Amino acid sequence: MLYPSIDTLMTHINSKYTLCTISARRARELLELEEAVPMIDNIKSAKYVGVALEEIERGKLDYTASDDPSKQQQDK
């Protein structure tokens, strides 16, 4: 069984696509930035994506959707 489970993660973020995007961005941040450290203790995962998923499960990593069109990328 995988940890954390998808059912647990879906209680925090309601979209699998968003869950994947958020965890991938956080994993990249942990990998590339020297000052980035995990926001949780007692990490069970050995890989950065797993750490990001654990942060989501424990409520340390979240997102806010923006409806502001000025923050969206324009195709010009």
C-alpha positions in Angstrom: 0.0 0.0 0.0 1.3 3.5 -0.9 1.7 6.1 1.8 0.0 8.6 1.9 -3.1 7.1 0.2 -4.9 8.9 -2.6 -8.1 8.9 -0.6 -6.4 10.8 2.3 -4.8 13.3 -0.1 -8.1 13.9 -1.9 -9.6 15.2 1.3 -7.1 18.1 1.2 -7.0 18.8 -2.5 -10.1 18.0 -4.6 -8.5 17.4 -8.0 -6.0 14.7 -8.9 -4.5 17.0 -11.5 -4.0 19.8 -8.9 -2.5 17.2 -6.5 0.0 16.1 -9.1 0.9 19.6 -10.0 1.3 20.9 -6.5 3.4 17.9 -5.4 5.6 18.1 -8.5 6.3 21.8 -8.0 7.2 21.3 -4.3 9.4 18.3 -5.1 11.3 20.4 -7.7 11.7 23.1 -5.1 13.1 20.7 -2.5 15.5 19.3 -5.1 16.8 22.5 -6.6 16.8 25.1 -3.8 19.4 24.8 -1.1 17.4 26.7 1.4 14.3 24.6 0.9 13.7 22.2 3.8 10.8 19.9 4.5 8.0 21.5 6.5 7.4 18.4 8.5 9.3 16.1 10.9 9.3 12.3 10.9 9.4 11.9 7.1 8.6 8.4 5.9 9.4 9.0 2.2 12.9 8.9 0.8 12.1 10.8 -2.4 11.0 14.4 -2.8 7.6 13.7 -4.3 6.8 11.5 -1.3 7.9 14.3 1.0 5.6 16.7 -0.8 2.7 14.4 -0.6 3.3 13.9 3.1 3.3 17.7 3.5 0.0 17.9 1.8 -1.5 15.1 3.9 -0.3 16.8 7.2 -1.8 20.2 6.0 1.4 22.0 5.6 1.2 22.4 1.8 -1.9 23.9 0.2 -2.9 26.1 -2.7 -5.2 29.0 -3.5 -7.0 29.2 -6.8 -7.0 32.6 -8.5 -9.7 34.0 -10.7 -7.7 37.1 -11.3 -7.1 37.3 -15.1 -4.0 39.5 -14.7 -2.3 36.5 -13.0 -3.0 34.1 -15.8 -0.6 33.6 -18.6 -1.7 35.3 -21.8 -1.2 33.8 -25.3 0.3 36.7 -27.2 
